[in-house]
Amino acid sequence: MKKIALILCVVALAMMTAAPAFAVSSDMVDFEGSLRVRAKMNVHQLLAEETAGAPDATSSFMDQRFRLQTRFRPTDFLTATLRFDALERVLGTAVDPAMSGDPETNIEFEHAYMTVTTGVGKFDVGRMSGFAWGTLFADNEGPADRIKYTLPIGNLYVIAIIQKNAELDAMDNRYTDSDSDTYYLAGIYKMENLTCGLLSAMTMGKTASDNPIATFNFPNAVPFTSKTYALLPYFKGSTGPVRYQGEIVYQFGNAMEFDRNVYAVPNAIADVDQDSLAWNLEFGYDVAPFTFEIGYAFMSGDGRDANGVDTDPTKNNSAAGPGDDWEKLWILTSTSQDTENTLGGMGNLTRGNTARQGAKVLYLGAGITPMENLSMKLLFGTSDAEDPDANVSQDHGEEYDLFVNYQIYDNLSYEFIAAYLDAGDFWQQGNANMKIENAISVYNKLELKF
């Protein structure tokens, strides 16, 4: 916490020494936002033949969300940004199951940060958008507490970020330095038809080690420290009608390092190293009104033996899925259709035991834009687990998706998605007697933006 406070003082000093003279702006406030209503239906989401007493494997419901973002500009170089979501709920219920309170208090503030533009770069300080970089692959966009610095140098943009993931010092004065911080250093180089970037990250976690009342009681109380690193290079570009993009996510370091000088850690419990890899490569070809795409995604897995024990307990090899934002295959990877925790009773490729076992995904798509405000795309994908558990098939299955986007007015759009999963034997989880049912998913979204 001390180092964060020191850095904030340095940032303030830089702002004072580099800030231009105050100038009153005529455009002091602006806002943008959206109101969306979605209808969702999932059939056979458990992927198993329904039997007497089994839970209903079909769900059908509607939800909504109102989002508003406001920017206050007291001067030309100072901005305060505030964003909140309201009435994010399933229609027919008081609130969304993930939120609490009555509809009248169903408000969630997500962003509140200041932006200070100086002669030596731009500073963003507060709670803002984070966990997104490069392409959509491996992104989990969401609010993050950050100090962010951006310096443009011609076509090069240098970015440095300090992110506070957790802080327990303020909760109990017996903690001395129990926190988790991530430090980012990145560069983005933009050319006419090509953008390249490299993000490096170091995460230091001590929330599980600095505990004044902790006793080693594996696995219920496991005091440990962690120091992990990540490298994320990416590129996006085009050459004539051909477009291409790719991103790599490599994570390494110490995921769990036990303090054996303080706690009587059994010798059988080994420290855990992080060593995971994920990457995506995609090519497209656009000749109006047609578009074509082909891509491949790889996510390393971490399989378990027949007794449910990690085959290598000293390493965490799981890349933990393709990220919430990728949503390339609607049933297998989407988090907007609410099957990420229920598909096959396990979750799709973005969650839990399914994500832990990794994936190898090949997809092909073809689309058409018959009118300026209407686009349609068909997508086929096939997926296998990268490192499945013992006695488990690697075959996730084949998926067929239809995407339709219709721009009704400038500010009003309609999206329709229909998806069919020909489920593979992976979902039997080694139970050859289980009869697989294929899944169907239908999604509608009407969104007003302003």
N, C-alpha and C positions, 0 to 999 in steps of 0.2 A: 504493500500500500504506500510505503514511503517513497518508493521509486516512481510510482504513478503521480504522487503529489509533486515531486521534484520536476518531473517532465512537464506537468501542467504549468508550473511556474515559468519554465523555460519558454513554453508556447506563448504565455501571456507577455513575456518580455519581448519576444520576437514580434508579436502583434503591435506592441507599443512603439517599437523602434522602426517598424516598416510600414505602418498604416498611413495611408494618404490623408489629406485634410478632409474633414467632414463635409458632406454635401447632401442637402435634403433631396430625396427622391420623390417625384410626383406619383410614381406607381408604388405605393407603400404596402398594399395588400393584394394578394391574388389567391385563388383557391382552385382546386380540381378534385374530382372524386368520381364515384360510381355507385350505382345501385343495381345489384344483380339478383335474379331469381333463377334457381336451377331446379330441374326435375330429374331424378335419378331412379333407375331400375336395374337391379342385379338379379339374375336368375341362376340358380345352382352355384352360388358363390362358394359353397363348401366343397364343390366338385365331387360329392359323394352321393350315391343313390339314397334317396330319402327312405327312411324306415320308420316304423311306429315308435314314437317317443323321441325321435331325433329332432333337433331344432330346425325351424323353417329356413331353408337355404335360399329364399327369395326375399328381397326387400325392395320397397318402392316408396319414395317420399320426395318432398320438396324442401328447399331451404332458401334463405336469403341473406344478404349482407349489404349494409350501407357503409361506404368508406368516404371520408373527407380529409383532404390534406390542405392546410393553409400555410402560406408563407407571409411573414411580416418583414418588410424592408424599411427600417427606420432611416437608413442611409444607403448610398450606392454600393457599399462594400460590406454591409452587415445584414444578415438574414436569420430569422428564427423560423424554424419549420416545425409544425405540429400535425400529426396524423392520428386519426382514431377510427375504429370500426364500431358500428352500433347495430343492435338488433340482428346480430349474426346468430341465426336460430333455425331450427327445423320448423316449418310451418305446421301449426297445430299443437305445438308445445310452447312452454313459457320461454325457454332459452335453448341454445345449443347445448348438447350434453357436455361439451368441453368447457363451458362457461358457467357462471353461477349468478344467482340473483334474479329478481323479477325483470320483465321486459323493460320497465321504466329505468332500471339501472344497468341494463345490458349494454355497457359501453366499455371498450377496451382501448386505452391509449397505447399506441405502438411506437411512435416516433416523437421525439422532442429534442431538437438539437440546434445549435447555432452554427452559422457559416460566416467566417471572417476571411475576406479576400484582402491580401496584402501585396506589397511589391515583391515579396519573396515566396509567393505561393498561397495556397488556400488551406484554411484550417476548418475542419468540421469537428465539433465537440458535443457529445451527448449520446442519446439513444437514437440510432439510425438503422438503415437497412444494412444487413451483413450476410455473410455465408454465400455469396454469389460472385463468380469470377469467370471470365472468358466466355465459353459457350454455356448452354444450359446443362450440359452433362456434369454430374456430381454437385450441382447447386442445391442448396437448402435455404433459399432466401427467407430471412426472418429478422426481427429486431436484435440489435447488438449494442452494447455499451462501449463506445469507442472514442479515441482521439485519432483523427485521420488528417494526414498532411498530403497535399497534392502539389507537385511542382512541374509545370510544363516547360520543356526545353526544346523548342522547335517542334518536331514531330514525336518527340519522346516525352512520356509522362511518367514521372517518378512518384511512387506512392509509398508512404510509411504509415502503419497503423499500430496502435496499442489497444488491445481489446480485453476488457474485463469480463471473464466468463463466470466467475463465482467469487464471492467474498464473504467470509465468515467472521472476520475480525469485529465487524460492527454488531454481530449477533451475540457475542459472548466475549467479555474482556479477558478471559483466560486464554483465548487463542492469541498467538503471537504473530503469525504470518500465514494464515490459512486462506489461500486463495488459488485461483487458476487464471492465468493470463496467457494471451496469445500475441505474439509480435510478428507483424507482417512487413515485408519489404518487397515491392513489386515494381516492374517497369512495363510500360505498354508503348510500342512503336507503331505509329500509323502511317501507312503509305496510301497511294491512290486506290489500289485494288487489293491491298493486303494489310492485315493487322496482326501483329505478333505480341505476345506477352509472356512474362514469367513471374510467378508469384512464389515466394518462399515464406514459410511460416515456422515458428517455434512456439510450442505450447508447454508451459510449465505448470503442473498441477500439484498442489499440496493440500487440497481440501480433505483428503483421506489420511494424511499423515499427522498433521498438527492438530491433535484432538486431546484436550486435557483429561478426558475421562475414558479414552479408548483403552480397551484390552484386546489382545489378539485372540480372536475367537473365530477362526476360519470356518465357513465363509461368511458369517454374519457380520463380523467386524474385521476388516482387513486394512490396517493402516499402511499406506504406501505413498510414494511420490512417483511422479511421471515427468518425463521430458521427451517429447516427440517432435519430429520435424516433418515438413511436407514440401514438396516441389510440384508446381502446377504450371507447366508450359502449355501454351495454346496458340492456335493460329486460325484465322478466318480470312478467306479471300475469294477472288473470282478471276477467271480468264475468259473473256468473251461470254459464251453461254454456260460455261462450266463454273460451278462454285464448289468450294471445298472448305472443310473445317476439321479440326482435331484438337483433342486435349488429353493430357496425361496427368494422373494424380498418383504420386508416389509418396507413401508415408513410412517413416522409419524412426527408430529411437527406442526409448525405454517406456513401455506402456505401464508397467507395474514394477517398481523397485522397492522391496521391503527393507525396512530399517532393522537389520538383524542385531545392531548394537543396543537397541532399546527393547525390542520385543523378542520373545522366544519363538521365533518362526521355525516350524518344523522343517527339517532338511528336505522332506519330500515336496515341499511347496517351493517351486522355483520362481525366480523373477521372470517377467514376461516382456519380450521384445516386440515392438511393432514393426511389421514388414509386409506391407500390402501394396497392391498395384491395381489401378483401374485406368482404362483408356477408351477413347471413342474416336473413330475416323469416319467421316461422311463425305460423299460426293453427290453433287446434283447437276442436272442439265436442264436448262430452261429455254424453251423455244415457244413463244406465245402462240396459242393459249395453253400449251402443255408444259408440265414440269415432271421431272423424274429424279429419284434419289435412291441411293444405296449406301448402307452403313453397317458398321460392325462395332460392338461394344464388348469389352472384357472387364470383368470384376473378379479379383482373386477371392477364393473362399477358404474356409477353415473347417474341414470335415471332422466328424467324430467317429469313434469306433463303435462296435456293436453294443458296448456297454454305456454309450453316451458320453464317453470321455474323449477330450480333445486328443487327436492323434499326435500333436506336438504341443504340450502345455507350456513350453517355453517361448512360443511365438504366437502372436495374433496376426494371422495372414488375411483376415477378412477385410475387404474394402467397404463393406457395409452398404452395398447397393449402388445404384446409379444416381442417387439424389432425388429429392422430392419434386424438383422442377422439370426434370427431363421429360417424363410422361410420353415417351415415344410410342410404346405399345399400351393401349388404353387399359387393358385388364392386368397385364403382367407388370407394368411399371407405374401406372398413374396413382396419384394420391388425391385426385379431385373426385374420384368416384366412390371413395370410402370402402374400397376392398383391400387397402394396403395392410389391414390388420386381420382380415377375415378370409381371404382367398385360400381355399383348401384347408381352412381351420388353422392356417399358419401365418398368412400374410403373403403379399406378392414380393417381387424382387427387391422392394425398397425397405422391407421390415423383417425383424426377428430372425427365426431359424432359416427362412428361405434366403434372405439377404446374406446371412452368415456363410452359406455354402457357395456363394459367388455365382457368376453367370457368364455365359458366352452367347451373345445375341446378334443375329444377322437379320437385317430388315431391308425390304425393297418397297418403294412407293411410286405411284404415278398419279398425277393430278391434272385438273383442267380448270381454267377460268373462263367459262363461256360468256360471262358478262363482267363488267368492271366491278360490280358489287357482289359477285357470287363466285365462290371457289369450292372445289370438291377434290378430295384425295382418297385413294385406296391404298392401304398399307398392309403388307404381309410381313410377319416376323416369326422367327423360330428361335427357341432358347433352350440351352442346356445348363445344368448346374456345373460350376467349374471344379469344385471339390466336394461332392456329395458325401453325406454320412454313409457308413458301412451298410451294405445291403439295400441301398436306396438308388433307384434309377436316376440318371442324370437328366432325363427328358422332361422339360417343363411343358412342352407342347408347341403347337403352331397357332398363331393368332391372325385374324383377319379383321381389319378396321376400316370404317368409312367415316371420313370427316367432312362436314359441310359448314361453311361460313357464309352468312348472308348479311350484308350491311344494309339494313332497312332504311335508315337515315344516317346522316353524318355522325350523329351521336348515339344511335341505337343499332345494336347488332344482335344477331341470333346465331347460335352455334348448335349443331346437332352431331352427335357421335353415336355410332352403333358398332359394337365389337363382339366377336365370337372367338372363344378359346377352345380349340381342340386339345383338351388337356392330356398331358403325357403321364407316364407311370411314376414320375417323381412324386406326385401327390398321394400315391399309395403309401409312401414312407415305409416300404418293405413289406407291406401287408398285401400279398398277392390275391387275397380273397376279396379285397375291397373293389367294388364296382365304381369306376370313374364316370361322372357325369360332366358333360361339357358346359361351359359357362357362356352366358349372354349378358351384355351390358348395353344399356341405352341411356344417353345423357342429352339433356336440353339446357341451354343457358340463354336467357334474355338479359342483356346488359345495357344500361343507360350510362353514358359517360358525359361528364360536364367539366 
